[in-house]
């Protein structure tokens, strides 16, 4: 665990995440595709391992990794490999945040921690599910905050795995079509790949995850009113 914590600290200052871009994928796509064609299973395992490292070290490249998975392995297998890698990596980072690296990670989370902490204290599982479904929040922050507010491990893993399924499928499907985008030439970025409609759809799923929270709060409010209403 201490070694992993040290690796996180090194990753923070190394700038390794800057290499995880679609332009990098575009430059090396032929080599990567040849590796998949020659060593499919081994390349798939290597992809999962690299995805785990990206997430566990808090490198800003999860979306690019899922797009890459779709590009190299197709939408379904790419989504599955990304789901496995992201869940394992998030769990490792969750455990790191509970260790001696917690103070370092708490400082890195900064104001995000306090803003998210209140939601976790009210309903950790559904709030985490919401944050996973809506890809508008930094993935590494959503991995850290549950640990720093003492969320149990099992619901963290379940909410993480369930919550990233839709985005994994959507991103991997978009990644499967990157070949045509690369052939068209020009600069490729995440903004050019994700449409507002796609992000809005994922945001809608996130809101559905908050429905149980809203219902529970309404019931709690109703019960409080009943308890203070005098009998006729």
Phi and psi in degrees as a GROMACS rama.xvg file:
@    title "Ramachandran Plot"
@    xaxis  label "Phi"
@    yaxis  label "Psi"
@TYPE xy
-64.9995  -36.8275  UNK-2
-64.1388  -42.8674  UNK-3
-63.3701  -40.2214  UNK-4
-62.6876  -39.8812  UNK-5
-64.8839  -39.3608  UNK-6
-63.4095  -38.8582  UNK-7
-60.5697  -45.2644  UNK-8
-61.7605  -40.4054  UNK-9
-65.7524  -41.5554  UNK-10
-63.5131  -34.2655  UNK-11
-58.9505  -39.5667  UNK-12
-101.238  0.335892  UNK-13
-87.2358  -25.5041  UNK-14
74.6811  20.8968  UNK-15
-62.5035  -30.3114  UNK-16
-63.9581  -20.4602  UNK-17
-68.3195  -18.5555  UNK-18
-82.9918  -14.1183  UNK-19
-88.0543  79.148  UNK-20
-131.131  163.819  UNK-21
-68.7852  -27.7603  UNK-22
-65.0879  -37.4904  UNK-23
-64.0198  -43.673  UNK-24
-60.97  -40.8551  UNK-25
-61.7927  -41.5649  UNK-26
-68.2576  -33.4961  UNK-27
-110.214  13.5383  UNK-28
-61.1014  -39.654  UNK-29
-66.0447  -40.8467  UNK-30
-64.2832  -43.7918  UNK-31
-65.5255  -42.1311  UNK-32
-64.7127  -36.0886  UNK-33
-65.7659  -38.0477  UNK-34
-64.8372  -41.7932  UNK-35
-64.3804  -41.7711  UNK-36
-64.8058  -35.316  UNK-37
-86.7697  -35.2951  UNK-38
-137.828  65.9887  UNK-39
-55.4314  -56.4685  UNK-40
-64.5066  -44.4198  UNK-41
-64.2375  -40.1262  UNK-42
-66.0114  -37.0983  UNK-43
-62.176  -43.0196  UNK-44
-64.9042  -40.0582  UNK-45
-64.0033  -38.4607  UNK-46
-62.2674  -45.7423  UNK-47
-60.471  -44.3385  UNK-48
-62.0018  -40.6184  UNK-49
-68.7883  -37.0968  UNK-50
-63.0652  -42.7313  UNK-51
-57.8781  -44.2072  UNK-52
-64.4344  -41.9628  UNK-53
-59.759  -46.3566  UNK-54
-73.0925  -44.3333  UNK-55
-64.8942  -29.9097  UNK-56
-93.7032  5.88585  UNK-57
61.4649  33.354  UNK-58
-79.2622  139.073  UNK-59
-80.112  73.9935  UNK-60
-150  18.5982  UNK-61
-63.2883  -43.8187  UNK-62
-63.5896  -42.4835  UNK-63
-64.6149  -38.017  UNK-64
-63.2355  -42.7136  UNK-65
-67.335  -39.7759  UNK-66
-60.6094  -41.4788  UNK-67
-63.0788  -40.6419  UNK-68
-59.3417  -43.5013  UNK-69
-65.533  -38.545  UNK-70
-65.139  -41.3552  UNK-71
-86.0499  -36.1061  UNK-72
-117.585  -0.521903  UNK-73
90.3485  165.834  UNK-74
-64.6563  -42.6896  UNK-75
-76.424  -52.0405  UNK-76
-67.1329  -37.6129  UNK-77
-61.1231  -41.3785  UNK-78
-66.3123  -41.0331  UNK-79
-64.3977  -46.9757  UNK-80
-62.6222  -39.5675  UNK-81
-66.3943  -40.5374  UNK-82
-60.7592  -45.4545  UNK-83
-64.6722  -47.4975  UNK-84
-63.3333  -43.4418  UNK-85
-66.2731  -40.6114  UNK-86
-66.6839  -45.1037  UNK-87
-64.3692  -45.3766  UNK-88
-61.7459  -42.1386  UNK-89
-64.2325  -38.266  UNK-90
-66.3266  -41.0471  UNK-91
-61.6606  -45.926  UNK-92
-64.2375  -37.0152  UNK-93
-58.1119  -44.5796  UNK-94
-69.8676  -35.8909  UNK-95
-62.1145  -41.5785  UNK-96
-64.2116  -21.9295  UNK-97
-85.8238  -6.25536  UNK-98
-95.822  -156.958  UNK-99
-67.6056  -14.3523  UNK-100
-82.4458  -0.946733  UNK-101
-57.1353  -42.3541  UNK-102
-64.6564  -42.0567  UNK-103
-61.5089  -45.8306  UNK-104
-69.2129  -32.859  UNK-105
-65.029  -38.7157  UNK-106
-67.8324  -36.9771  UNK-107
-67.0681  -38.5162  UNK-108
-64.2805  -34.4121  UNK-109
59.3791  -137.035  UNK-110
-66.9649  -19.9605  UNK-111
-58.4524  -34.9196  UNK-112
-60.102  -51.5774  UNK-113
-66.635  -38.4882  UNK-114
-65.9519  -33.8658  UNK-115
-88.5965  -25.6027  UNK-116
-59.3706  -40.1238  UNK-117
-59.7166  -42.6723  UNK-118
-63.6113  -39.0566  UNK-119
-68.188  -34.9767  UNK-120
-67.1903  -30.568  UNK-121
-77.7283  -47.5624  UNK-122
-159.174  88.2889  UNK-123
-62.3844  -45.9639  UNK-124
-63.3852  -52.5466  UNK-125
-71.5391  -31.3823  UNK-126
-68.2037  -41.6587  UNK-127
-65.0107  -39.9367  UNK-128
-59.2615  -41.7074  UNK-129
-61.7476  -45.9581  UNK-130
-65.432  -31.9845  UNK-131
-72.4693  -38.5716  UNK-132
-70.9649  -31.33  UNK-133
-99.136  107.8  UNK-134
-81.0321  39.3205  UNK-135
-101.501  -4.5529  UNK-136
-110.629  141.784  UNK-137
-54.8825  126.553  UNK-138
-60.6718  -39.3043  UNK-139
-68.1021  -32.4425  UNK-140
-68.3441  -42.3887  UNK-141
-65.4283  -24.2987  UNK-142
-74.7337  -32.5789  UNK-143
-83.2886  -46.0034  UNK-144
-58.234  -43.9089  UNK-145
-56.581  -38.5641  UNK-146
-69.5008  -39.1323  UNK-147
-72.6557  -16.9701  UNK-148
-107.598  16.7221  UNK-149
66.6447  37.9877  UNK-150
-72.0051  137.78  UNK-151
-62.0498  152.831  UNK-152
-65.9931  -46.8434  UNK-153
-60.7747  -51.4327  UNK-154
-62.8527  -28.6354  UNK-155
-62.3949  -47.7058  UNK-156
-65.2657  -43.8949  UNK-157
-64.7062  -47.7181  UNK-158
-64.1882  -35.6982  UNK-159
-65.1385  -50.5327  UNK-160
-62.1323  -44.7732  UNK-161
-68.6173  -40.4565  UNK-162
-69.8629  -28.7023  UNK-163
-94.762  0.0856633  UNK-164
-60.1058  -52.1075  UNK-165
-59.8891  -46.6743  UNK-166
-64.6051  -36.6065  UNK-167
-62.4655  -42.9875  UNK-168
-66.6913  -43.4334  UNK-169
-65.4635  -48.3352  UNK-170
-65.8067  -41.2843  UNK-171
-65.9975  -35.9642  UNK-172
-65.3282  -42.3318  UNK-173
-63.7908  -38.9597  UNK-174
-64.2161  -33.4405  UNK-175
-64.4094  -22.1102  UNK-176
-97.7169  8.68429  UNK-177
-68.7992  -21.6214  UNK-178
-56.6284  -44.1525  UNK-179
-66.3906  -36.204  UNK-180
-65.1372  -42.4454  UNK-181
-65.6238  -39.9843  UNK-182
-66.673  -27.4032  UNK-183
-70.295  -17.0714  UNK-184
80.2024  -177.403  UNK-185
85.1307  176.218  UNK-186
-79.6527  135.45  UNK-187
-113.989  131.665  UNK-188
-140.896  169.585  UNK-189
-62.5708  -35.5256  UNK-190
-64.5838  -30.6811  UNK-191
-79.8927  -16.2009  UNK-192
-93.5779  -42.5152  UNK-193
-90.4903  125.877  UNK-194
-91.4744  156.508  UNK-195
-57.7893  -34.4455  UNK-196
-64.3012  -38.9952  UNK-197
-63.5735  -47.9349  UNK-198
-66.1337  -36.0631  UNK-199
-65.0825  -38.4409  UNK-200
-63.1229  -42.8278  UNK-201
-66.8686  -36.6186  UNK-202
-63.1529  -37.5757  UNK-203
-62.2034  -40.651  UNK-204
-62.4306  -38.4801  UNK-205
-61.7307  -40.0518  UNK-206
-65.037  -34.7943  UNK-207
-61.2622  -34.8415  UNK-208
-65.5821  -22.5115  UNK-209
-87.343  -7.12375  UNK-210
-59.3788  -46.6019  UNK-211
-58.3967  -35.1005  UNK-212
-64.7964  -45.9818  UNK-213
-62.8817  -42.7272  UNK-214
-62.5527  -42.8798  UNK-215
-63.2558  -40.7613  UNK-216
-67.8988  -37.4134  UNK-217
-64.607  -41.6119  UNK-218
-65.0738  -40.5648  UNK-219
-62.6983  -43.245  UNK-220
-63.7645  -38.5206  UNK-221
-66.7123  -40.8102  UNK-222
-65.017  -36.2743  UNK-223
-66.4523  -40.5124  UNK-224
-64.506  -39.6073  UNK-225
-64.1655  -35.1261  UNK-226
-72.4204  -23.8838  UNK-227
-102.315  -2.959  UNK-228
-79.7754  123.392  UNK-229
-69.897  146.538  UNK-230
-70.7402  140.367  UNK-231
